[in-house]
């Protein structure tokens, strides 16, 4: 009887350690995905396309927020970023409400963001959502799909038009 109890105890211990290892790997993957997102957002804030490239697949598919058709390939996406950054200054980007889900070697993350900056000497702002699909390639999580939706902040109200002169 004592042998059976020890065997059962060992089985419970092995299963517990296995489960703990799986949970630690899941937490580690989620932390790695969060780190990728934070590094991409930080590179965006800095207008650093070269740093962003480390986290995007060369064959990434990208749905831009400006209602242009979807594009494919990091080279095309990087050029669009360079064009945008050439016109922007004073860039601020706040990310919030991030949610990450993972199934094996595929993960998706969604978050909301608030953007402010100056383009062509005019202050601009936008709110939006981004959905990223990431794939684990080797030991690294890499963005393979990016869909961004934006709502431009309403412009400042124009001053009221002067009243037309009244006839005497």
C-alpha positions in Angstrom: 0.0 0.0 0.0 2.8 2.4 0.9 4.4 1.9 -2.6 1.0 2.8 -4.2 0.7 6.0 -2.1 4.3 7.0 -3.0 3.7 6.3 -6.7 0.5 8.4 -6.6 2.3 11.2 -4.8 5.1 11.2 -7.4 2.5 11.3 -10.2 0.8 14.3 -8.6 4.2 16.0 -8.1 5.2 15.4 -11.8 1.8 16.6 -13.0 2.0 19.7 -10.8 5.5 20.5 -12.0 4.5 19.9 -15.6 1.5 22.2 -15.2 3.6 24.9 -13.5 6.1 24.7 -16.3 3.3 25.1 -18.9 1.9 28.1 -17.0 5.4 29.7 -16.7 5.9 29.2 -20.4 2.5 30.8 -21.1 3.4 33.8 -18.8 6.8 34.0 -20.5 5.2 34.1 -23.9 2.7 36.8 -22.9 5.6 38.9 -21.4 7.6 38.5 -24.6 4.5 39.6 -26.7 4.0 42.6 -24.4 7.6 43.5 -24.8 7.4 43.3 -28.6 4.3 45.6 -28.6 6.0 48.1 -26.2 9.2 48.2 -28.3 7.2 48.8 -31.5 5.2 51.6 -29.9 8.4 53.2 -28.5 10.1 53.0 -31.9 7.0 54.6 -33.4 7.1 57.4 -30.8 10.7 58.0 -31.8 10.1 57.7 -35.6 12.6 54.9 -35.7 11.6 52.7 -38.6 14.8 50.6 -38.4 14.0 49.5 -34.8 10.4 48.7 -35.8 11.7 46.4 -38.5 13.1 44.0 -35.9 9.5 43.1 -34.8 7.7 42.9 -38.1 7.8 39.9 -40.5 9.2 40.7 -43.9 5.9 39.4 -45.4 3.7 41.3 -42.9 0.2 42.3 -44.1 -0.8 45.7 -43.0 -4.2 47.4 -43.0 -3.6 51.2 -42.5 -5.8 53.5 -40.6 -6.1 56.0 -43.5 -8.5 53.9 -45.6 -5.8 53.1 -48.2 -5.8 49.5 -49.5 -4.1 46.9 -47.4 -0.4 46.5 -48.2 2.0 43.6 -47.9 5.7 43.4 -47.1 7.8 45.3 -44.5 9.7 47.2 -47.3 6.4 48.8 -48.4 5.2 49.4 -44.8 8.5 50.9 -43.8 8.4 53.3 -46.7 4.9 54.5 -45.7 6.2 55.0 -42.1 9.2 57.0 -43.4 6.9 59.2 -45.4 4.6 59.8 -42.4 7.5 60.5 -40.0 9.0 63.0 -42.4 5.9 65.2 -42.0 5.4 64.7 -38.2 6.9 66.2 -35.2 6.1 66.4 -31.5 4.7 62.9 -31.7 2.9 61.5 -28.7 1.3 58.0 -28.5 -0.4 56.5 -25.5 -1.3 52.8 -25.6 -4.0 51.5 -23.2 -6.3 48.5 -22.6 -4.1 45.9 -24.2 -5.4 42.4 -24.4 -3.3 39.4 -25.5 -4.5 35.9 -26.4 -2.3 33.0 -27.5 -3.0 29.7 -29.1 0.2 27.7 -29.6 2.6 29.7 -31.9 -0.1 32.3 -32.9 -1.1 35.2 -30.7 -3.2 38.3 -31.2 -3.2 41.5 -29.3 -5.6 44.4 -29.3 -5.2 47.8 -27.8 -6.5 51.3 -27.9 -4.3 54.3 -28.5 -4.3 58.1 -28.4 -2.2 60.0 -30.8 -1.1 63.7 -31.0 1.4 65.4 -33.1 2.1 68.2 -35.5 1.9 67.7 -39.3 2.5 70.5 -41.8 2.5 73.0 -38.9 -1.0 71.9 -37.7 -1.7 70.1 -34.5 -3.5 66.9 -35.0 -4.9 64.1 -32.9 -6.6 60.8 -33.3 -7.9 57.9 -31.3 -7.9 54.3 -32.5 -7.6 50.6 -32.1 -4.9 48.3 -33.3 -5.1 44.5 -33.7 -1.8 42.6 -34.1 -1.4 39.0 -35.0 2.0 37.6 -34.0 3.6 34.3 -34.8 6.4 32.6 -32.9 9.2 32.0 -35.3 12.0 30.2 -33.6 12.2 31.8 -30.2 10.9 35.2 -31.2 7.4 36.6 -31.5 7.0 38.6 -34.7 4.2 40.7 -36.0 2.7 39.1 -39.2 -0.5 41.2 -39.4 -1.4 44.7 -38.3 -4.8 46.3 -38.6 -5.3 49.8 -37.4 -8.5 51.8 -37.2 -8.5 55.5 -36.4 -11.0 58.2 -35.6 -9.6 61.6 -36.1 -10.2 64.0 -33.2 -12.7 66.6 -34.2 -11.2 69.9 -35.3 -11.5 73.0 -33.1 -14.8 74.8 -33.8 -14.4 77.7 -36.2 -15.2 81.1 -34.8 -18.7 82.2 -35.6 -19.1 84.1 -38.9 -19.7 87.8 -38.5 -23.4 88.7 -38.9 -24.3 90.3 -42.2 -24.9 94.1 -42.0 -28.5 95.1 -41.3 -30.2 97.3 -43.8 -31.2 100.7 -42.5 
